[in-house]
Each structure stands twice: as structure tokens, then as C-alpha cells.
């Protein structure tokens, strides 16, 4: 009775199976393409980083050469500065010697002035004596004239010494000016040396910074390589998980096919059991026909018995769902209510069976109505007779393997 549309179901199965395989193939092709494109991008990025590193290395070598040249010029400048300081020290020594000589001459002049003062004192004493002794006046005058002559000579000598002293002072001033100029030029040169030293220090600091950046780039490259390896490892793990998840439902469907064979017509894609509504219910009604209960009981016990008695399937079983479906004739609310009532009527009958009580099916079973939301379409046209149906399906504990696959593929 349930094999009436077997040829149509077989053709639908192969079309659905081909669509599934094509979809899975497309997903794996997208995965492989993403891996290849990501690998290509990473290789290109690594190649660019290597080129940049080679350019940075070449730049650092040129900087080192410049630093060596600057160091050599700085050493020459320091040697020249030391020589100029030595010459300046010699000039200062000579100036100090000239000053000491002038100091000695000044001392001599002071001594002569002291002597003149003594001579004047003597002359004053002689004047007093001349007043007392007229005879000695002429002698005293002569002595005075002689002393005056000597004094004139001494004054001439003093003038000469003073002139010489002035010349020495002028020469000393000129030397002092020249010395100041040399000191100024030396200070300017020392300033240039300090500037060059600061530039050299800045260049060294810049080289150190660039070296640190280079080390950071190398570290980043190592980190990216590690991330790339982790990405490949995660991708392999995700592939294994996808195979495991998709394999569970395929194993359950295969086990159903093997156990049921051609006894019951099940959907080869989802593994659900489809029962035509016109066999179970009258038109527009939600009460099970008495003659349909025997076939429903037999189909249910064989189908569900395979699920709950198979040790490989039972641990993964989460829910047994009774779904009611209608065609698109009539309003949505009407069809939704009818589909819900039919699904509930089937579930209530199945729960009265001894088989359901024996295997404790009640906690697993649930009912729902879908109205015409999942209508069956053939060649773009709704197949209303096939759309009016009751489906008994199962849900695994992994909460639908295909949804889990989408989560895995969307995971970062």
C-alpha cells in the first residue's frame, strides 16, 4: 500500500542525492580554494617582507659605512684640536714669561725711583747745609748740577723705559687679541666637534632603533608563520569534525535502509518515514481511519524499532518527531491547525501501543504541524497529493549535523 509512488520516490531520491553530493562537492571546493588563496596571499606577503628586510639590511650597511667615515673624521678633528691646544699652551707660557720680565723691569724702575727719592732727600739736606756754609754752596751747586744732570739722564732713561714698556704693552695687547681670536676659533671648532658627536650619537641611536624594528619584523614573521601553521592544523581538525558529524546521520540512514530494506518507503536523504494523508484521514478531517491503524502500527514499529534497538543508533537518538503537512489549498491558519491536529492524532494513537510503552517512546516523541511550508514541488509545480502527508522523522543529539557543519565552517 505504501509503495504506490516508489518509482517517483526513487527518482526524487537520486535527484536529491545528486543535489546533496553537488552541494557537498561545492563546499569542499570552496574550502580548498580558500586554503589555496590564503596560502598564496601568505606566501606573497612573506616574499614582500623578505624584500623589505633585504632593503633594510642594505640601508643599515650603508649607515654603518657612513658612521665609520664620521668616526674617522672625528678622530682627525680630535687630534687637530689636541695639537691646537698644545700650541695655545706654549703661547700662554711665552706670554707669562714676557709678563714676568716686564715685572722685573718695573721693579728696577721702582728701585731707581727710590734712589732718586733718596738723592732728592740728600739735596734738601745739602740746601740746608749751604745756607749754613757759604763756602760749600758752590760745591753743593755743582753737586746739585751734577745730580740734576744725573736726574735728567735718569729721567731720559725712565722715558725710554716707559716707551719700551708702552711698546711691550701694545705688543701684549696685540698678542692678547690674537690669543682671544684663537680661543674663539677653538671654541667654534669645539662646538662643531660637539655637533658632529651629537650627530654621530643620533645616527647610532637611529641604527639601534632600526635594528630593533628589524627584530620586531622578524618576530612578526615568525608569529605569522606560527599562526599559519595553527590555521592549517585547525582546518584539518575542522575537516575531521565535518566528516564525523556528517557521518553520524549517514550511518543512521544506512542502518535504516539495511534493516528495513524494501518493506517501508523512507526518504533516502533524511531517513524520514512518509505516509500519505489520504490513506490515514478523510478529506479535511483529523480522525484516523480504523483501517489505516494496522498499517500505521506496522510501519511505526518497524521504523522506530530499528532506531531504538540498534546499539549504534540509540545513543545518538534525541527526538522522534511526528509532522503533519498539507497542500496549499485554503488559508495558512486553517492548514496549520489541520496539520497540527493530524500530527497530534497520530502521536496519540502511537503512544497507546504496547511497543511504545515497552521502549519508553513517550519522552522522545513530539508532534508539530507545518501546513504547506514544506510542500513537495516537482518540475516547479506543487505536487498536492504528495504534499498531503504525515512524516515520522528522528533528530540526533548533535542537534542536526548539517547546522553544526555550518557553525564549524563559519567559525573563525
C-alpha positions in Angstrom: 0.0 0.0 0.0 2.9 2.4 0.8 4.9 1.5 -2.3 2.5 3.2 -4.7 4.8 6.0 -5.7 8.0 4.0 -5.4 9.4 4.9 -8.8 8.7 8.6 -8.2 10.3 8.5 -4.9 13.4 6.7 -6.3 13.8 9.3 -9.0 13.3 12.1 -6.4 15.9 10.3 -4.2 18.5 10.2 -6.9 17.9 13.8 -7.8 18.1 14.8 -4.1 21.2 12.7 -3.7 22.8 14.2 -6.7 22.0 17.7 -5.4 23.4 16.8 -2.0 26.6 15.4 -3.5 27.0 18.5 -5.7 26.4 20.8 -2.7 29.0 18.9 -0.6 31.4 18.9 -3.5 30.9 22.7 -4.0 31.5 23.3 -0.2 34.8 21.3 -0.3 35.9 23.1 -3.5 35.2 26.4 -1.7 37.2 25.2 1.3 40.2 24.1 -0.9 40.0 27.3 -2.9 40.0 29.4 0.3 43.0 27.4 1.6 44.9 27.8 -1.6 44.2 31.6 -1.9 45.1 32.1 1.8 48.3 30.2 1.3 49.1 32.2 -1.9 48.5 35.5 -0.1 50.6 34.5 2.9 53.5 33.4 0.6 53.2 36.7 -1.3 53.2 38.7 2.0 56.3 36.7 3.2 58.1 37.4 -0.1 57.4 41.1 0.2 58.6 41.1 3.8 61.8 39.4 2.8 62.4 42.1 0.1 61.8 44.8 2.6 64.2 43.2 5.0 66.9 42.9 2.3 66.4 46.6 1.6 66.6 47.5 5.3 69.8 45.4 5.6 71.4 47.2 2.7 70.4 50.6 4.2 71.9 49.6 7.6 75.2 48.6 5.9 75.4 52.0 4.2 74.7 53.7 7.5 77.5 51.7 9.1 79.9 52.8 6.4 78.9 56.4 6.9 79.3 56.0 10.7 82.8 54.7 10.2 83.7 57.6 7.9 82.3 60.1 10.5 84.2 58.3 13.3 87.5 58.6 11.3 86.9 62.3 10.6 86.0 62.8 14.3 89.3 61.2 15.3 91.2 63.5 13.0 89.3 66.5 14.3 90.2 65.5 17.9 93.8 65.1 17.0 93.9 68.5 15.4 92.1 70.0 18.4 94.7 68.5 20.7 97.6 70.0 18.6 96.0 73.4 18.7 95.5 73.2 22.5 99.2 72.3 22.8 100.3 75.3 20.7 98.0 77.6 22.7 99.6 76.3 25.9 103.0 77.2 24.5 101.9 80.7 23.6 100.4 81.2 27.0 103.7 80.1 28.6 105.7 82.6 26.5 103.2 85.4 27.4 103.6 84.6 31.1 107.4 84.7 30.6 107.2 88.2 28.9 105.0 89.4 31.7 107.4 88.2 34.3 110.3 90.1 32.5 108.2 93.3 32.4 107.5 92.8 36.1 111.3 92.6 36.8 111.9 95.8 34.7 109.2 97.6 36.7 110.9 96.5 39.9 114.2 98.0 38.6 112.4 101.3 37.7 110.9 101.4 41.2 114.4 100.9 42.7 115.7 103.8 40.6 112.8 106.0 41.7 113.7 105.0 45.3 117.2 106.1 44.7 116.1 109.4 43.2 113.9 110.0 46.2 116.9 109.4 48.4 119.0 111.7 46.2 116.3 114.5 46.5 116.4 114.0 50.3 120.1 114.4 50.2 119.7 117.6 48.1 117.4 119.0 50.6 119.8 118.3 53.3 122.6 119.9 51.2 120.5 123.0 50.7 120.3 123.4 54.4 124.0 122.9 54.8 124.6 125.6 52.0 122.7 128.1 54.0 125.0 127.4 56.9 128.2 127.2 54.9 128.5 129.6 52.1 131.8 128.1 51.0 130.3 124.9 50.4 127.4 126.4 48.3 129.2 126.3 45.1 130.3 122.8 45.7 126.8 121.9 46.6 125.6 123.7 43.5 128.0 121.8 41.4 126.9 118.6 43.1 123.3 119.7 42.6 124.0 120.4 38.9 125.7 117.0 38.7 122.7 115.4 40.5 120.4 117.3 38.2 122.3 116.1 35.2 122.2 112.6 36.5 118.5 113.1 37.2 117.9 114.3 33.7 119.8 111.3 32.4 117.7 109.1 34.7 114.5 110.8 33.5 115.6 110.2 29.9 116.2 106.6 30.8 112.8 106.5 32.5 111.2 107.9 29.4 112.9 105.3 27.3 111.9 102.5 29.7 108.4 103.9 29.8 108.3 103.9 25.9 109.6 100.4 25.9 107.0 99.4 28.4 104.3 101.0 26.3 105.6 99.1 23.2 105.6 95.9 25.3 102.0 96.6 26.4 100.9 97.2 22.9 102.6 94.0 21.7 100.9 92.2 24.6 97.5 93.6 23.7 98.0 92.5 20.1 99.0 89.1 21.3 96.1 89.0 23.7 93.7 89.9 20.8 95.3 87.2 18.6 95.0 84.8 21.5 91.4 85.7 22.0 90.7 85.1 18.3 92.4 81.7 18.5 90.4 80.9 21.6 87.2 81.9 19.8 88.0 79.8 16.8 89.0 77.0 19.1 85.6 77.3 20.8 83.8 77.3 17.5 85.7 74.2 16.4 84.9 72.6 19.7 81.2 73.4 19.1 81.4 71.8 15.6 83.1 68.8 17.2 80.2 68.6 19.7 77.6 68.9 16.9 79.4 66.1 14.9 79.5 64.0 18.1 75.8 64.5 18.7 75.0 63.7 15.0 77.1 60.6 15.4 75.2 59.6 18.5 71.9 60.3 16.8 72.9 58.2 13.9 73.9 55.4 16.3 70.6 55.7 18.1 68.7 55.6 14.8 70.7 52.5 13.8 69.7 50.9 17.1 66.0 51.8 16.6 66.1 50.4 13.1 67.8 47.2 14.3 65.0 46.8 17.0 62.4 47.4 14.2 64.1 44.7 12.1 64.0 42.3 15.1 60.3 43.1 15.6 59.6 42.4 11.9 61.4 39.1 12.1 59.4 38.2 15.3 56.2 39.2 13.5 57.1 37.0 10.5 57.7 34.0 12.9 54.4 34.8 14.7 52.6 34.8 11.3 54.2 31.6 10.3 53.1 30.0 13.6 49.5 31.4 13.1 49.6 29.9 9.5 50.6 26.5 10.9 47.8 26.8 13.6 45.3 27.7 10.8 46.2 24.6 8.8 46.0 22.5 12.0 42.6 23.9 12.8 41.4 23.4 9.2 42.5 19.7 9.4 40.6 19.3 12.7 37.5 21.0 11.3 37.6 18.7 8.2 37.8 15.7 10.6 34.9 17.1 12.6 32.8 17.7 9.5 33.4 14.1 8.3 32.4 12.9 11.8 29.3 15.0 12.0 28.0 14.2 8.5 28.9 10.6 9.0 26.6 10.1 12.0 23.4 10.8 10.1 24.6 8.9 7.1 25.3 5.9 9.3 21.8 6.1 10.8 20.1 6.3 7.3 22.3 3.4 6.1 21.3 1.3 9.1 17.6 2.1 8.4 18.0 1.0 4.8 19.8 -2.1 5.8 17.2 -3.1 8.4 14.1 -2.2 6.6 15.1 -3.0 3.0 12.1 -2.5 0.7 9.5 -3.1 3.5 8.9 0.6 4.1 9.4 3.6 1.8 11.7 6.0 3.6 13.4 9.2 2.4 16.9 8.2 1.4 18.2 11.8 2.1 16.8 12.5 5.5 15.7 8.9 6.6 12.2 10.1 7.4 9.1 7.8 7.0 6.4 9.4 4.8 2.7 8.3 5.0 0.1 9.7 2.6 -2.7 11.7 4.4 -5.5 10.4 2.2 -4.8 6.9 3.4 -4.8 7.9 7.1 -7.5 10.6 7.1 -10.6 11.6 5.2 -10.6 15.0 3.4 -10.5 17.9 5.8 -10.6 15.6 8.8 -8.1 14.8 11.7 -9.5 11.5 12.9 -7.5 8.4 12.0 -9.3 5.8 9.8 -9.7 2.4 11.6 -8.4 0.5 8.5 -5.2 2.7 8.4 -4.2 2.0 12.0 -3.0 -1.5 11.3 -0.6 -0.4 8.5 0.5 2.7 10.6 1.3 0.4 13.6 3.3 -2.0 11.5 5.3 0.8 9.7 5.9 2.6 13.0 7.1 -0.4 14.9 9.5 -1.5 12.1 10.8 2.0 11.6 11.2 3.1 15.3 12.2 -0.4 16.3 15.2 -0.1 14.1 16.2 3.1 15.8 15.7 2.2 19.4 17.0 -1.4 19.2 20.2 -0.6 17.2 23.1 -0.1 19.6 24.9 2.1 17.1 21.9 4.4 16.6 20.2 4.6 20.0 23.0 6.6 21.8 22.6 9.4 19.2 18.8 9.5 19.2 17.3 12.7 20.6 13.7 13.1 19.4 11.1 11.3 17.3 9.0 13.9 15.5 5.5 13.4 14.0 5.0 16.2 11.4 1.7 17.0 9.6 1.8 18.5 6.1 -0.9 19.8 3.8 -1.1 21.2 0.3 -1.6 25.0 -0.4 -5.3 24.8 -0.9 -7.1 27.0 1.7 -5.7 29.5 4.2 -2.5 29.1 6.1 -4.1 29.2 9.6 -6.6 26.5 8.5 -3.9 24.3 7.1 -1.7 24.8 10.1 -4.4 23.9 12.5 -5.4 20.8 10.4 -1.7 19.6 10.1 -1.2 20.0 13.9 -4.4 18.1 14.7 -3.4 15.2 12.3 0.1 15.0 13.8 -1.3 15.0 17.3 -3.9 12.3 16.4 -1.1 10.1 15.0 1.1 10.6 18.1 -1.8 9.9 20.5 -2.5 6.6 18.7 1.2 5.6 18.6 1.6 6.2 22.3 -1.2 3.7 23.1 0.8 0.9 21.5 2.4 -1.7 23.7 5.6 -1.2 21.7 5.8 2.5 22.7 5.3 1.6 26.3 7.8 -1.2 26.2 10.6 1.0 24.8 9.5 4.2 26.7 9.0 6.2 23.5 6.9 8.9 25.2 9.8 11.1 26.4 11.2 11.1 22.8 8.1 11.8 20.9 6.8 15.2 19.9 4.2 16.5 17.3 4.1 19.6 15.1 2.2 21.0 12.1 3.9 22.6 9.1 0.8 23.5 7.0 2.1 23.9 3.4 5.5 25.4 4.3 7.3 22.2 3.1 5.2 21.4 0.1 6.7 18.9 -2.4 7.4 20.5 -5.8 8.1 18.6 -9.0 9.4 20.4 -12.1 8.5 23.8 -10.5 4.9 22.7 -9.8 3.4 21.7 -6.4 2.5 18.0 -6.1 -0.5 18.4 -3.9 -1.2 14.7 -3.4 2.4 14.1 -2.3 2.4 17.3 -0.1 -0.6 16.0 1.9 1.4 13.6 4.2 2.4 12.6 7.7 6.2 12.3 8.3 7.8 10.4 11.1 11.4 11.5 11.5 14.2 11.4 14.0 16.5 14.1 15.4 20.0 13.2 16.6 21.6 14.5 19.8 24.1 16.6 17.9 21.1 18.9 17.2 21.2 18.4 13.4 24.6 17.6 12.0 24.2 20.0 9.0 23.6 23.0 11.3 26.7 22.1 13.2 28.7 21.9 9.9 27.6 25.5 9.1 28.8 26.6 12.6 32.1 24.9 12.0 32.6 26.5 8.6 31.6 29.9 10.0 34.0 29.6 12.9 37.0 31.9 12.9 
